[in-house]
């Protein structure tokens, strides 16, 4: 299986074509899109995921390693309409709290 490092190297070298043809590659990109302190905190809280790592880069690797174990479920978690709405509202503290409290 293609691991985190494989996808990270492709992304760093701007070899992006393979991402669109591979479900694991798409998962890597979806996870990358939430690797910001407030977004990842909301995502793991909403989905009851416990991360041991505290540095964002390490959380990216850890979250990928966890989510790659069930790709279909992970794509659903990261593509869920409700979650995407929460992501688009992270600039508003009030809206962010509503996403977390549901």
Buried (B, 14 or more C-beta within 10 A) or exposed (E): EEEBEBBBEBBEEEEEEEBEEBEBBBBBBBBBEBBEEEBBBBBBEBBEBEBEEEEEEEBBBBBBEBBBEEEEEBBEBBEEEEBEEBBEBBEEEEBBEEBEEE
